Amino acid sequence: MSDENNLKNIAELTAGDDSAVPAWLIPDKLYDVLKWLAALVFPALALFVGTVGPAWGLPYVDAIVTTLNALGVLAGAVIGVSALKAKFTLAA
């Protein structure tokens, strides 16, 4: 969505209502960053640390890899929930 379309959707959702923007809404730029982090950065970084960490003698490599993978899942869940709520709210 472009910012203009996003603003139109917000205006439609809050028309006649002085309340704030819906709580589930994630701005497009944040959505894009979270999607990029969840789909590419966290998995690639986890693989890198898991591969190179032992060679460099890094402590807690398993814990670091698990944390990076968990962050990727968390970011994916946040954007997934927001996308689902937006889809069902706008479809209604």
Biopython code that builds the backbone (N, CA, C, O; Angstrom):
import numpy as np
from Bio.PDB.StructureBuilder import StructureBuilder

atoms = [
    (1, "MET", "N", (0.835, -1.191, 0.000)),
    (1, "MET", "CA", (0.000, 0.000, 0.000)),
    (1, "MET", "C", (0.876, 1.249, 0.000)),
    (1, "MET", "O", (1.927, 1.287, 0.639)),
    (2, "SER", "N", (0.437, 2.236, -0.705)),
    (2, "SER", "CA", (1.153, 3.495, -0.643)),
    (2, "SER", "C", (0.640, 4.285, 0.552)),
    (2, "SER", "O", (-0.391, 3.957, 1.139)),
    (3, "ASP", "N", (1.379, 5.333, 0.900)),
    (3, "ASP", "CA", (0.957, 6.152, 2.033)),
    (3, "ASP", "C", (-0.394, 6.800, 1.765)),
    (3, "ASP", "O", (-1.209, 6.949, 2.676)),
    (4, "GLU", "N", (-0.632, 7.188, 0.501)),
    (4, "GLU", "CA", (-1.900, 7.820, 0.155)),
    (4, "GLU", "C", (-3.062, 6.840, 0.334)),
    (4, "GLU", "O", (-4.090, 7.197, 0.909)),
    (5, "ASN", "N", (-2.903, 5.620, -0.151)),
    (5, "ASN", "CA", (-3.951, 4.606, 0.030)),
    (5, "ASN", "C", (-4.144, 4.279, 1.493)),
    (5, "ASN", "O", (-5.268, 4.072, 1.951)),
    (6, "ASN", "N", (-3.043, 4.234, 2.228)),
    (6, "ASN", "CA", (-3.114, 3.942, 3.657)),
    (6, "ASN", "C", (-3.920, 5.021, 4.372)),
    (6, "ASN", "O", (-4.742, 4.715, 5.235)),
    (7, "LEU", "N", (-3.687, 6.281, 4.015)),
    (7, "LEU", "CA", (-4.426, 7.376, 4.646)),
    (7, "LEU", "C", (-5.907, 7.322, 4.284)),
    (7, "LEU", "O", (-6.762, 7.632, 5.113)),
    (8, "LYS", "N", (-6.212, 6.929, 3.042)),
    (8, "LYS", "CA", (-7.618, 6.796, 2.649)),
    (8, "LYS", "C", (-8.297, 5.696, 3.458)),
    (8, "LYS", "O", (-9.432, 5.865, 3.904)),
    (9, "ASN", "N", (-7.610, 4.569, 3.649)),
    (9, "ASN", "CA", (-8.175, 3.467, 4.427)),
    (9, "ASN", "C", (-8.386, 3.878, 5.874)),
    (9, "ASN", "O", (-9.397, 3.521, 6.479)),
    (10, "ILE", "N", (-7.452, 4.617, 6.431)),
    (10, "ILE", "CA", (-7.596, 5.096, 7.802)),
    (10, "ILE", "C", (-8.780, 6.043, 7.896)),
    (10, "ILE", "O", (-9.563, 5.979, 8.844)),
    (11, "ALA", "N", (-8.905, 6.920, 6.911)),
    (11, "ALA", "CA", (-10.019, 7.865, 6.915)),
    (11, "ALA", "C", (-11.353, 7.130, 6.840)),
    (11, "ALA", "O", (-12.310, 7.508, 7.516)),
    (12, "GLU", "N", (-11.420, 6.078, 6.017)),
    (12, "GLU", "CA", (-12.656, 5.309, 5.910)),
    (12, "GLU", "C", (-12.976, 4.580, 7.213)),
    (12, "GLU", "O", (-14.135, 4.511, 7.623)),
    (13, "LEU", "N", (-11.955, 4.040, 7.854)),
    (13, "LEU", "CA", (-12.176, 3.290, 9.088)),
    (13, "LEU", "C", (-12.607, 4.179, 10.243)),
    (13, "LEU", "O", (-13.360, 3.755, 11.119)),
    (14, "THR", "N", (-12.123, 5.420, 10.237)),
    (14, "THR", "CA", (-12.412, 6.302, 11.362)),
    (14, "THR", "C", (-13.406, 7.404, 10.993)),
    (14, "THR", "O", (-13.567, 8.363, 11.747)),
    (15, "ALA", "N", (-14.069, 7.281, 9.848)),
    (15, "ALA", "CA", (-15.023, 8.302, 9.409)),
    (15, "ALA", "C", (-16.118, 8.482, 10.458)),
    (15, "ALA", "O", (-16.719, 7.515, 10.927)),
    (16, "GLY", "N", (-16.361, 9.739, 10.811)),
    (16, "GLY", "CA", (-17.393, 10.038, 11.776)),
    (16, "GLY", "C", (-17.019, 9.649, 13.191)),
    (16, "GLY", "O", (-17.868, 9.639, 14.082)),
    (17, "ASP", "N", (-15.773, 9.332, 13.401)),
    (17, "ASP", "CA", (-15.308, 8.869, 14.704)),
    (17, "ASP", "C", (-14.056, 9.648, 15.049)),
    (17, "ASP", "O", (-13.126, 9.719, 14.246)),
    (18, "ASP", "N", (-14.024, 10.229, 16.227)),
    (18, "ASP", "CA", (-12.867, 11.019, 16.640)),
    (18, "ASP", "C", (-11.796, 10.178, 17.318)),
    (18, "ASP", "O", (-10.847, 10.724, 17.881)),
    (19, "SER", "N", (-11.934, 8.868, 17.275)),
    (19, "SER", "CA", (-10.949, 8.004, 17.928)),
    (19, "SER", "C", (-9.654, 7.982, 17.136)),
    (19, "SER", "O", (-9.593, 8.467, 16.006)),
    (20, "ALA", "N", (-8.645, 7.427, 17.728)),
    (20, "ALA", "CA", (-7.334, 7.349, 17.099)),
    (20, "ALA", "C", (-7.323, 6.280, 16.019)),
    (20, "ALA", "O", (-8.314, 5.582, 15.802)),
    (21, "VAL", "N", (-6.204, 6.166, 15.356)),
    (21, "VAL", "CA", (-5.996, 5.143, 14.337)),
    (21, "VAL", "C", (-6.184, 3.779, 14.988)),
    (21, "VAL", "O", (-5.815, 3.607, 16.150)),
    (22, "PRO", "N", (-6.746, 2.805, 14.276)),
    (22, "PRO", "CA", (-6.945, 1.474, 14.868)),
    (22, "PRO", "C", (-5.653, 0.909, 15.448)),
    (22, "PRO", "O", (-4.574, 1.093, 14.884)),
    (23, "ALA", "N", (-5.775, 0.224, 16.575)),
    (23, "ALA", "CA", (-4.608, -0.256, 17.303)),
    (23, "ALA", "C", (-3.825, -1.306, 16.533)),
    (23, "ALA", "O", (-2.628, -1.465, 16.774)),
    (24, "TRP", "N", (-4.462, -2.031, 15.612)),
    (24, "TRP", "CA", (-3.779, -3.109, 14.890)),
    (24, "TRP", "C", (-2.958, -2.610, 13.724)),
    (24, "TRP", "O", (-2.176, -3.372, 13.155)),
    (25, "LEU", "N", (-3.112, -1.360, 13.355)),
    (25, "LEU", "CA", (-2.488, -0.851, 12.142)),
    (25, "LEU", "C", (-0.990, -0.661, 12.313)),
    (25, "LEU", "O", (-0.543, 0.000, 13.250)),
    (26, "ILE", "N", (-0.225, -1.237, 11.413)),
    (26, "ILE", "CA", (1.223, -1.019, 11.375)),
    (26, "ILE", "C", (1.497, -0.159, 10.156)),
    (26, "ILE", "O", (1.058, -0.498, 9.058)),
    (27, "PRO", "N", (2.212, 0.946, 10.319)),
    (27, "PRO", "CA", (2.545, 1.780, 9.155)),
    (27, "PRO", "C", (3.304, 0.970, 8.103)),
    (27, "PRO", "O", (4.025, 0.027, 8.428)),
    (28, "ASP", "N", (3.129, 1.353, 6.852)),
    (28, "ASP", "CA", (3.733, 0.621, 5.739)),
    (28, "ASP", "C", (5.237, 0.451, 5.883)),
    (28, "ASP", "O", (5.767, -0.629, 5.624)),
    (29, "LYS", "N", (5.922, 1.495, 6.288)),
    (29, "LYS", "CA", (7.386, 1.409, 6.402)),
    (29, "LYS", "C", (7.798, 0.422, 7.485)),
    (29, "LYS", "O", (8.739, -0.350, 7.295)),
    (30, "LEU", "N", (7.102, 0.440, 8.618)),
    (30, "LEU", "CA", (7.401, -0.509, 9.685)),
    (30, "LEU", "C", (7.084, -1.926, 9.233)),
    (30, "LEU", "O", (7.835, -2.856, 9.527)),
    (31, "TYR", "N", (5.983, -2.094, 8.525)),
    (31, "TYR", "CA", (5.617, -3.406, 7.980)),
    (31, "TYR", "C", (6.717, -3.920, 7.061)),
    (31, "TYR", "O", (7.119, -5.080, 7.160)),
    (32, "ASP", "N", (7.206, -3.061, 6.165)),
    (32, "ASP", "CA", (8.265, -3.465, 5.238)),
    (32, "ASP", "C", (9.549, -3.840, 5.966)),
    (32, "ASP", "O", (10.209, -4.812, 5.601)),
    (33, "VAL", "N", (9.902, -3.079, 6.985)),
    (33, "VAL", "CA", (11.118, -3.375, 7.755)),
    (33, "VAL", "C", (10.965, -4.692, 8.504)),
    (33, "VAL", "O", (11.877, -5.519, 8.489)),
    (34, "LEU", "N", (9.826, -4.899, 9.159)),
    (34, "LEU", "CA", (9.601, -6.148, 9.892)),
    (34, "LEU", "C", (9.585, -7.351, 8.951)),
    (34, "LEU", "O", (10.110, -8.415, 9.279)),
    (35, "LYS", "N", (8.982, -7.171, 7.787)),
    (35, "LYS", "CA", (8.945, -8.249, 6.803)),
    (35, "LYS", "C", (10.358, -8.596, 6.335)),
    (35, "LYS", "O", (10.703, -9.772, 6.218)),
    (36, "TRP", "N", (11.164, -7.588, 6.071)),
    (36, "TRP", "CA", (12.547, -7.774, 5.646)),
    (36, "TRP", "C", (13.356, -8.462, 6.744)),
    (36, "TRP", "O", (14.144, -9.366, 6.466)),
    (37, "LEU", "N", (13.160, -8.035, 7.981)),
    (37, "LEU", "CA", (13.868, -8.654, 9.101)),
    (37, "LEU", "C", (13.451, -10.117, 9.282)),
    (37, "LEU", "O", (14.300, -10.992, 9.452)),
    (38, "ALA", "N", (12.149, -10.376, 9.244)),
    (38, "ALA", "CA", (11.641, -11.730, 9.490)),
    (38, "ALA", "C", (12.009, -12.695, 8.374)),
    (38, "ALA", "O", (12.328, -13.856, 8.633)),
    (39, "ALA", "N", (11.967, -12.224, 7.145)),
    (39, "ALA", "CA", (12.174, -13.120, 6.011)),
    (39, "ALA", "C", (13.633, -13.288, 5.614)),
    (39, "ALA", "O", (14.001, -14.311, 5.036)),
    (40, "LEU", "N", (14.468, -12.300, 5.914)),
    (40, "LEU", "CA", (15.835, -12.356, 5.401)),
    (40, "LEU", "C", (16.900, -12.167, 6.474)),
    (40, "LEU", "O", (17.792, -13.004, 6.612)),
    (41, "VAL", "N", (16.820, -11.102, 7.218)),
    (41, "VAL", "CA", (17.925, -10.724, 8.107)),
    (41, "VAL", "C", (18.113, -11.706, 9.256)),
    (41, "VAL", "O", (19.211, -12.231, 9.437)),
    (42, "PHE", "N", (17.064, -11.964, 10.039)),
    (42, "PHE", "CA", (17.228, -12.841, 11.207)),
    (42, "PHE", "C", (17.634, -14.263, 10.823)),
    (42, "PHE", "O", (18.534, -14.820, 11.451)),
    (43, "PRO", "N", (17.003, -14.872, 9.813)),
    (43, "PRO", "CA", (17.463, -16.224, 9.440)),
    (43, "PRO", "C", (18.899, -16.241, 8.919)),
    (43, "PRO", "O", (19.669, -17.140, 9.258)),
    (44, "ALA", "N", (19.263, -15.262, 8.105)),
    (44, "ALA", "CA", (20.629, -15.219, 7.567)),
    (44, "ALA", "C", (21.645, -14.974, 8.673)),
    (44, "ALA", "O", (22.714, -15.583, 8.681)),
    (45, "LEU", "N", (21.322, -14.096, 9.597)),
    (45, "LEU", "CA", (22.221, -13.809, 10.705)),
    (45, "LEU", "C", (22.360, -15.022, 11.629)),
    (45, "LEU", "O", (23.450, -15.306, 12.124)),
    (46, "ALA", "N", (21.263, -15.729, 11.857)),
    (46, "ALA", "CA", (21.315, -16.942, 12.679)),
    (46, "ALA", "C", (22.204, -17.993, 12.021)),
    (46, "ALA", "O", (23.001, -18.639, 12.703)),
    (47, "LEU", "N", (22.082, -18.172, 10.723)),
    (47, "LEU", "CA", (22.924, -19.123, 10.004)),
    (47, "LEU", "C", (24.395, -18.705, 10.065)),
    (47, "LEU", "O", (25.275, -19.542, 10.268)),
    (48, "PHE", "N", (24.651, -17.429, 9.892)),
    (48, "PHE", "CA", (26.019, -16.915, 9.945)),
    (48, "PHE", "C", (26.647, -17.148, 11.315)),
    (48, "PHE", "O", (27.767, -17.648, 11.413)),
    (49, "VAL", "N", (25.925, -16.787, 12.367)),
    (49, "VAL", "CA", (26.452, -16.953, 13.728)),
    (49, "VAL", "C", (26.641, -18.432, 14.046)),
    (49, "VAL", "O", (27.632, -18.811, 14.670)),
    (50, "GLY", "N", (25.691, -19.274, 13.617)),
    (50, "GLY", "CA", (25.804, -20.703, 13.869)),
    (50, "GLY", "C", (26.978, -21.338, 13.141)),
    (50, "GLY", "O", (27.545, -22.324, 13.614)),
    (51, "THR", "N", (27.344, -20.783, 12.002)),
    (51, "THR", "CA", (28.451, -21.318, 11.213)),
    (51, "THR", "C", (29.796, -20.765, 11.652)),
    (51, "THR", "O", (30.752, -21.520, 11.827)),
    (52, "VAL", "N", (29.875, -19.468, 11.828)),
    (52, "VAL", "CA", (31.145, -18.805, 12.120)),
    (52, "VAL", "C", (31.441, -18.740, 13.620)),
    (52, "VAL", "O", (32.605, -18.721, 14.020)),
    (53, "GLY", "N", (30.410, -18.706, 14.441)),
    (53, "GLY", "CA", (30.598, -18.568, 15.887)),
    (53, "GLY", "C", (31.522, -19.589, 16.506)),
    (53, "GLY", "O", (32.439, -19.211, 17.235)),
    (54, "PRO", "N", (31.319, -20.872, 16.246)),
    (54, "PRO", "CA", (32.219, -21.866, 16.840)),
    (54, "PRO", "C", (33.670, -21.725, 16.351)),
    (54, "PRO", "O", (34.607, -21.975, 17.108)),
    (55, "ALA", "N", (33.846, -21.330, 15.108)),
    (55, "ALA", "CA", (35.197, -21.170, 14.573)),
    (55, "ALA", "C", (35.949, -20.047, 15.285)),
    (55, "ALA", "O", (37.171, -20.101, 15.421)),
    (56, "TRP", "N", (35.222, -19.040, 15.733)),
    (56, "TRP", "CA", (35.829, -17.914, 16.434)),
    (56, "TRP", "C", (35.783, -18.086, 17.949)),
    (56, "TRP", "O", (36.275, -17.236, 18.692)),
    (57, "GLY", "N", (35.204, -19.164, 18.391)),
    (57, "GLY", "CA", (35.144, -19.429, 19.825)),
    (57, "GLY", "C", (34.152, -18.566, 20.573)),
    (57, "GLY", "O", (34.331, -18.292, 21.760)),
    (58, "LEU", "N", (33.103, -18.136, 19.883)),
    (58, "LEU", "CA", (32.091, -17.317, 20.545)),
    (58, "LEU", "C", (31.340, -18.150, 21.577)),
    (58, "LEU", "O", (30.960, -19.287, 21.303)),
    (59, "PRO", "N", (31.128, -17.586, 22.763)),
    (59, "PRO", "CA", (30.353, -18.325, 23.769)),
    (59, "PRO", "C", (28.855, -18.220, 23.471)),
    (59, "PRO", "O", (28.404, -17.255, 22.854)),
    (60, "TYR", "N", (28.108, -19.201, 23.905)),
    (60, "TYR", "CA", (26.644, -19.190, 23.821)),
    (60, "TYR", "C", (26.110, -19.106, 22.386)),
    (60, "TYR", "O", (25.084, -18.472, 22.144)),
    (61, "VAL", "N", (26.793, -19.735, 21.449)),
    (61, "VAL", "CA", (26.360, -19.685, 20.050)),
    (61, "VAL", "C", (24.948, -20.252, 19.900)),
    (61, "VAL", "O", (24.125, -19.672, 19.191)),
    (62, "ASP", "N", (24.661, -21.361, 20.549)),
    (62, "ASP", "CA", (23.324, -21.961, 20.444)),
    (62, "ASP", "C", (22.247, -21.011, 20.957)),
    (62, "ASP", "O", (21.179, -20.897, 20.355)),
    (63, "ALA", "N", (22.519, -20.339, 22.054)),
    (63, "ALA", "CA", (21.546, -19.395, 22.615)),
    (63, "ALA", "C", (21.353, -18.192, 21.686)),
    (63, "ALA", "O", (20.235, -17.701, 21.533)),
    (64, "ILE", "N", (22.416, -17.729, 21.082)),
    (64, "ILE", "CA", (22.325, -16.591, 20.160)),
    (64, "ILE", "C", (21.506, -16.975, 18.929)),
    (64, "ILE", "O", (20.638, -16.218, 18.493)),
    (65, "VAL", "N", (21.784, -18.152, 18.372)),
    (65, "VAL", "CA", (21.052, -18.621, 17.185)),
    (65, "VAL", "C", (19.574, -18.799, 17.509)),
    (65, "VAL", "O", (18.713, -18.409, 16.720)),
    (66, "THR", "N", (19.280, -19.381, 18.658)),
    (66, "THR", "CA", (17.878, -19.571, 19.065)),
    (66, "THR", "C", (17.179, -18.225, 19.228)),
    (66, "THR", "O", (16.024, -18.072, 18.830)),
    (67, "THR", "N", (17.866, -17.261, 19.806)),
    (67, "THR", "CA", (17.290, -15.930, 19.997)),
    (67, "THR", "C", (17.020, -15.251, 18.656)),
    (67, "THR", "O", (15.960, -14.651, 18.471)),
    (68, "LEU", "N", (17.957, -15.337, 17.730)),
    (68, "LEU", "CA", (17.758, -14.735, 16.411)),
    (68, "LEU", "C", (16.586, -15.378, 15.678)),
    (68, "LEU", "O", (15.787, -14.682, 15.051)),
    (69, "ASN", "N", (16.482, -16.695, 15.756)),
    (69, "ASN", "CA", (15.354, -17.374, 15.121)),
    (69, "ASN", "C", (14.031, -16.999, 15.781)),
    (69, "ASN", "O", (13.020, -16.837, 15.098)),
    (70, "ALA", "N", (14.034, -16.862, 17.092)),
    (70, "ALA", "CA", (12.817, -16.455, 17.809)),
    (70, "ALA", "C", (12.415, -15.030, 17.428)),
    (70, "ALA", "O", (11.225, -14.739, 17.305)),
    (71, "LEU", "N", (13.380, -14.148, 17.243)),
    (71, "LEU", "CA", (13.078, -12.782, 16.804)),
    (71, "LEU", "C", (12.460, -12.781, 15.407)),
    (71, "LEU", "O", (11.545, -12.006, 15.127)),
    (72, "GLY", "N", (12.960, -13.645, 14.539)),
    (72, "GLY", "CA", (12.382, -13.760, 13.202)),
    (72, "GLY", "C", (10.939, -14.223, 13.246)),
    (72, "GLY", "O", (10.090, -13.700, 12.524)),
    (73, "VAL", "N", (10.661, -15.202, 14.092)),
    (73, "VAL", "CA", (9.286, -15.696, 14.243)),
    (73, "VAL", "C", (8.399, -14.610, 14.840)),
    (73, "VAL", "O", (7.262, -14.434, 14.402)),
    (74, "LEU", "N", (8.898, -13.887, 15.825)),
    (74, "LEU", "CA", (8.131, -12.804, 16.436)),
    (74, "LEU", "C", (7.787, -11.726, 15.411)),
    (74, "LEU", "O", (6.640, -11.286, 15.337)),
    (75, "ALA", "N", (8.761, -11.302, 14.630)),
    (75, "ALA", "CA", (8.512, -10.279, 13.604)),
    (75, "ALA", "C", (7.494, -10.788, 12.588)),
    (75, "ALA", "O", (6.605, -10.045, 12.170)),
    (76, "GLY", "N", (7.621, -12.044, 12.192)),
    (76, "GLY", "CA", (6.658, -12.621, 11.260)),
    (76, "GLY", "C", (5.255, -12.680, 11.841)),
    (76, "GLY", "O", (4.277, -12.430, 11.137)),
    (77, "ALA", "N", (5.154, -13.007, 13.114)),
    (77, "ALA", "CA", (3.847, -13.064, 13.770)),
    (77, "ALA", "C", (3.208, -11.684, 13.861)),
    (77, "ALA", "O", (2.003, -11.542, 13.653)),
    (78, "VAL", "N", (3.999, -10.683, 14.166)),
    (78, "VAL", "CA", (3.470, -9.316, 14.280)),
    (78, "VAL", "C", (2.914, -8.846, 12.937)),
    (78, "VAL", "O", (1.816, -8.294, 12.881)),
    (79, "ILE", "N", (3.663, -9.061, 11.863)),
    (79, "ILE", "CA", (3.166, -8.600, 10.569)),
    (79, "ILE", "C", (2.013, -9.473, 10.080)),
    (79, "ILE", "O", (1.122, -8.990, 9.381)),
    (80, "GLY", "N", (2.025, -10.741, 10.442)),
    (80, "GLY", "CA", (0.931, -11.623, 10.041)),
    (80, "GLY", "C", (-0.367, -11.263, 10.715)),
    (80, "GLY", "O", (-1.411, -11.227, 10.065)),
    (81, "VAL", "N", (-0.325, -10.997, 12.000)),
    (81, "VAL", "CA", (-1.530, -10.617, 12.741)),
    (81, "VAL", "C", (-2.063, -9.286, 12.226)),
    (81, "VAL", "O", (-3.272, -9.124, 12.056)),
    (82, "SER", "N", (-1.177, -8.341, 11.978)),
    (82, "SER", "CA", (-1.614, -7.051, 11.477)),
    (82, "SER", "C", (-2.255, -7.184, 10.101)),
    (82, "SER", "O", (-3.281, -6.562, 9.825)),
    (83, "ALA", "N", (-1.647, -7.996, 9.238)),
    (83, "ALA", "CA", (-2.188, -8.183, 7.887)),
    (83, "ALA", "C", (-3.554, -8.864, 7.938)),
    (83, "ALA", "O", (-4.463, -8.476, 7.203)),
    (84, "LEU", "N", (-3.711, -9.871, 8.792)),
    (84, "LEU", "CA", (-4.997, -10.552, 8.904)),
    (84, "LEU", "C", (-6.089, -9.633, 9.433)),
    (84, "LEU", "O", (-7.202, -9.617, 8.909)),
    (85, "LYS", "N", (-5.771, -8.877, 10.463)),
    (85, "LYS", "CA", (-6.771, -7.977, 11.033)),
    (85, "LYS", "C", (-7.143, -6.901, 10.029)),
    (85, "LYS", "O", (-8.315, -6.545, 9.907)),
    (86, "ALA", "N", (-6.153, -6.379, 9.306)),
    (86, "ALA", "CA", (-6.447, -5.366, 8.302)),
    (86, "ALA", "C", (-7.331, -5.942, 7.200)),
    (86, "ALA", "O", (-8.268, -5.287, 6.744)),
    (87, "LYS", "N", (-7.035, -7.155, 6.778)),
    (87, "LYS", "CA", (-7.805, -7.794, 5.705)),
    (87, "LYS", "C", (-9.261, -7.985, 6.124)),
    (87, "LYS", "O", (-10.175, -7.650, 5.371)),
    (88, "PHE", "N", (-9.474, -8.520, 7.315)),
    (88, "PHE", "CA", (-10.830, -8.800, 7.742)),
    (88, "PHE", "C", (-11.591, -7.529, 8.111)),
    (88, "PHE", "O", (-12.809, -7.466, 7.943)),
    (89, "THR", "N", (-10.887, -6.521, 8.609)),
    (89, "THR", "CA", (-11.555, -5.264, 8.962)),
    (89, "THR", "C", (-11.947, -4.498, 7.707)),
    (89, "THR", "O", (-13.047, -3.949, 7.635)),
    (90, "LEU", "N", (-11.065, -4.457, 6.722)),
    (90, "LEU", "CA", (-11.366, -3.721, 5.502)),
    (90, "LEU", "C", (-12.388, -4.458, 4.641)),
    (90, "LEU", "O", (-13.114, -3.827, 3.873)),
    (91, "ALA", "N", (-12.456, -5.778, 4.756)),
    (91, "ALA", "CA", (-13.402, -6.547, 3.971)),
    (91, "ALA", "C", (-14.824, -6.425, 4.496)),
    (91, "ALA", "O", (-15.785, -6.635, 3.757)),
    (92, "ALA", "N", (-14.953, -6.085, 5.769)),
    (92, "ALA", "CA", (-16.279, -6.014, 6.397)),
    (92, "ALA", "C", (-17.051, -4.803, 5.955)),
    (92, "ALA", "O", (-18.183, -4.598, 6.392)),
]
sb = StructureBuilder()
sb.init_structure("model")
sb.init_model(0)
sb.init_chain("A")
sb.init_seg("    ")
for serial, (resi, resn, name, xyz) in enumerate(atoms, 1):
    if name == "N":
        sb.init_residue(resn, " ", resi, " ")
    sb.init_atom(name, np.array(xyz, "f"), 0.0, 1.0, " ", f" {name:<3s}", serial, name[0])
structure = sb.get_structure()
